Amino acid sequence: MSQIYDRVALIGLGLIASSMFWAIKRGGLAGEVTGYARSQETRDTARRIGLCDRVCDNAAQAVEGADLVVLCVPVGVMGAVAAEIAPHLKPGATVSDVGSVKRSVVEAVSPHIPEGVHFVPAHPLAGTEHSGPESGFAELFDNRWCLLVPVEGSDTRAVAKLRAFWEGLGSNVEEMEIERHDLVLAVTSHAPHLIAYTMVGVADDLRRVTDSEVIKYSAAGFRDFTRIAASDPTMWRDVFLTNREATLEILGRFTEELFALQRAIRTGDGEMLHDYFTRTRAIRRGIIEAGQDTDAPDFGRGKVKT
């Protein structure tokens, strides 16, 4: 790989930003990487582990002279961060993000982008249940998708450059329009997270099943729910508040399907259940064939870095 940007600034230093840094270094994609996090503790940790070439004590310092600025903060604060850095952005720079909701991010950030600075929203579909600066690793994006969601008037050269950057980080890259992105993600990520949170909450509320039994006898289904439900609470609170319409639409459909399954169980309709599970099983095979997971007995997760 060759260098794509002279200087990249990462604002927010959690799992995604730290993984981006290690992947940038692996691929030689930038001359210098600056970083900033609001918490002094996070900045101290970043300095201690060598995360970023230079950790700055304010966002303005971090973005100064940067060719690419990536907002790696919860979607609820994207607008405030954009307002803070706007006066310090270099003309011709590209501002991007890694938020898993796009309509609200575009509405919050766009008004603050100065003339002559390019805004190209993005969303890497990669993550683990771990968060914080020490959770990142260079391989996080390998063979995972990154969706670019250009806004009206996005500079085509800036988009092409950002595409090359994400490909350099190991991602498969596709462009998608805003509304489509938020609906697709409501299906593939947001609603499943809410359902996982709910199921773990139900287990917690069901006092007739003790905590020790839930933990001791967790079969793979519940165990995978707990893995999803361990994700960063601030990030997910913001996701549901900002992708409200699409998430509620999918949850409405989910509720209808759940009622249909309840009825089939109540009436002993084994044929309906068998047909339904056969159809859903095919989706799993499709995910494995697309190279987005493995059919190993432990789903390949025994080797996930922590």
Secondary structure as UniProt FT lines:
FT   STRAND          5..11
FT   HELIX           15..27
FT   STRAND          30..36
FT   HELIX           40..49
FT   STRAND          54..55
FT   HELIX           59..63
FT   TURN            64..65
FT   STRAND          68..71
FT   HELIX           75..77
FT   HELIX           78..85
FT   HELIX           86..88
FT   TURN            91..92
FT   STRAND          94..97
FT   HELIX           103..109
FT   HELIX           110..112
FT   TURN            115..116
FT   STRAND          118..119
FT   STRAND          122..124
FT   HELIX           133..135
FT   HELIX           138..141
FT   TURN            142..143
FT   STRAND          145..148
FT   TURN            152..153
FT   HELIX           156..168
FT   TURN            169..170
FT   STRAND          172..175
FT   HELIX           178..185
FT   HELIX           186..190
FT   HELIX           191..205
FT   TURN            207..208
FT   HELIX           211..216
FT   HELIX           220..229
FT   HELIX           233..242
FT   HELIX           244..267
FT   HELIX           270..289
FT   TURN            290..291
FT   TURN            297..300
FT   HELIX           301..303
//
